[in-house]
Amino acid sequence: MTRTTHEESNAHRKDFLTARQLAEVLQVSKETVRRLARQGRIPCVRLTSRLLRFHLTAVRHALDAASRNRSQSSANDAAYDDAQLSFDDLL
């Protein structure tokens, strides 16, 4: 493997975060990150049954989309769960 290929490989690896690293960025608990992934609200790559990795850009897109959907929902949707996270809530 050439040095350039090795550096590119490392750069791609840094694009993916652990649950702990993502929790730090989003300022939530690691358990919240895992719960959001389990519920399918944020995308993740499952390496094993317990080992997850998160692509920060994909997570931000998912949270932004949830935020847009939430703001576009009508006022008649009183049943909507206000406890759901959006990217706006996190940053």
C-alpha positions as CSV (number, residue, x, y, z in Angstrom):
1,M,0.0,0.0,0.0
2,T,1.4,3.4,-1.0
3,R,1.7,6.2,1.5
4,T,-1.0,8.2,-0.3
5,T,-3.4,5.3,-0.2
6,H,-2.7,4.7,3.5
7,E,-3.3,8.4,4.3
8,E,-6.5,8.3,2.3
9,S,-7.6,5.2,4.1
10,N,-7.0,6.9,7.5
11,A,-8.9,10.0,6.3
12,H,-11.9,7.9,5.4
13,R,-11.7,6.1,8.8
14,K,-11.8,9.5,10.6
15,D,-15.1,10.2,8.8
16,F,-16.7,7.5,11.0
17,L,-17.3,8.2,14.7
18,T,-17.9,5.9,17.6
19,A,-21.1,6.3,19.6
20,R,-19.0,8.1,22.3
21,Q,-17.4,10.5,19.8
22,L,-20.8,11.3,18.2
23,A,-22.3,11.8,21.6
24,E,-19.6,14.4,22.4
25,V,-20.2,16.3,19.1
26,L,-24.0,16.3,19.6
27,Q,-23.7,16.9,23.4
28,V,-25.9,14.0,24.3
29,S,-25.2,10.7,26.1
30,K,-23.8,7.7,24.4
31,E,-27.0,5.9,25.3
32,T,-29.0,8.5,23.4
33,V,-26.9,8.0,20.3
34,R,-27.4,4.2,20.5
35,R,-31.2,4.7,21.1
36,L,-31.5,7.0,18.1
37,A,-29.7,4.5,15.9
38,R,-31.8,1.6,17.2
39,Q,-34.9,3.5,16.4
40,G,-33.6,4.2,12.9
41,R,-33.6,8.0,13.5
42,I,-29.9,8.4,12.7
43,P,-28.0,6.2,10.2
44,C,-25.2,3.9,11.4
45,V,-22.9,1.2,10.1
46,R,-23.2,-1.9,12.2
47,L,-19.9,-3.7,12.3
48,T,-21.0,-6.3,14.8
49,S,-24.1,-6.8,16.9
50,R,-22.6,-4.3,19.4
51,L,-20.1,-2.2,17.4
52,L,-21.6,0.8,15.5
53,R,-20.0,3.6,13.6
54,F,-21.6,6.9,12.5
55,H,-20.9,9.1,9.6
56,L,-21.2,12.6,10.9
57,T,-22.4,14.2,7.7
58,A,-25.1,11.5,7.2
59,V,-26.2,12.0,10.9
60,R,-26.5,15.7,10.4
61,H,-28.5,15.3,7.2
62,A,-30.9,12.9,9.0
63,L,-31.4,15.3,11.9
64,D,-31.8,18.3,9.6
65,A,-34.5,16.4,7.6
66,A,-36.3,15.5,10.9
67,S,-36.1,19.2,11.9
68,R,-37.5,20.3,8.6
69,N,-40.3,17.8,8.7
70,R,-41.1,18.8,12.3
71,S,-41.3,22.5,11.4
72,Q,-43.5,21.8,8.4
73,S,-46.0,19.7,10.3
74,S,-49.3,21.4,10.9
75,A,-50.4,22.8,14.3
76,N,-53.1,20.1,14.3
77,D,-50.5,17.4,15.0
78,A,-50.8,17.7,18.7
79,A,-50.0,14.1,19.1
80,Y,-46.4,14.7,17.7
81,D,-43.8,13.8,20.3
82,D,-42.2,17.0,21.4
83,A,-39.4,15.0,23.0
84,Q,-38.0,14.0,19.6
85,L,-34.6,15.4,18.9
86,S,-33.7,17.6,15.9
87,F,-30.4,18.9,14.8
88,D,-31.5,22.4,15.9
89,D,-32.1,21.1,19.4
90,L,-28.6,19.7,19.6
91,L,-26.5,22.6,18.4
